[in-house]
Amino acid sequence: MYKIILSFMLLSAFASANESLEQVLDNFHQAAADADYPRYMNLLADDAIYLGTDSGERWNKAEFSAFVKPYFSQGRGWLYKPVQRHISNTKAANIVFFDELLENKNYGRCRGSGLLIRTEQGWKILQYNLSIPVPNAIASDVVKSIQGYRSNQVKDVGE
């Protein structure tokens, strides 16, 4: 009986932790939709890294804050609605991996992935990577399009 009660307690604690993790990610997306700058930035760890869809978008928290602030100060946010989410534990009890499929009005189906870290203030986003998954059936066309775009960028810069 003791083992059953202990197992139930551990399972309940894990479920509560996952709910908290889900809430952090849900709050992150809702704060962006509401253009709520303080709430949005508070969900990022102090040493967070944000990776955007463009290969040049790699920001630490201060850089990402500078990018976000002008949009949010005008009341312009963005909404990524979670469609599916997976949270994976690690051997380090204070870090979890996550990945989620998202829907966005402008970009369609996207993927967010990254790390959450448990801090003294609760769970925070340590890394967030926003990407646009490309169906394999059209991947070669997308790659060719990107290569063409980049080769034109180099020509434009050099001229």
Number of C-alpha atoms within 10 A of each C-alpha: 6 7 8 9 10 11 12 12 12 12 12 12 12 13 12 12 13 16 11 14 22 16 13 19 21 14 15 23 20 19 21 22 18 17 22 18 19 12 15 20 22 13 21 22 21 14 11 21 22 19 20 17 14 10 8 8 14 16 17 17 19 14 13 18 15 11 12 18 18 12 15 20 12 9 15 15 19 18 18 23 18 18 12 11 15 11 17 11 13 10 7 8 9 12 18 21 16 19 18 18 20 22 16 13 10 9 12 11 18 20 20 22 19 19 19 26 21 16 11 7 9 13 22 24 26 23 24 20 17 21 19 16 13 13 9 9 8 9 12 12 11 14 12 11 12 12 12 11 11 12 11 12 11 10 9 9 7 7 5
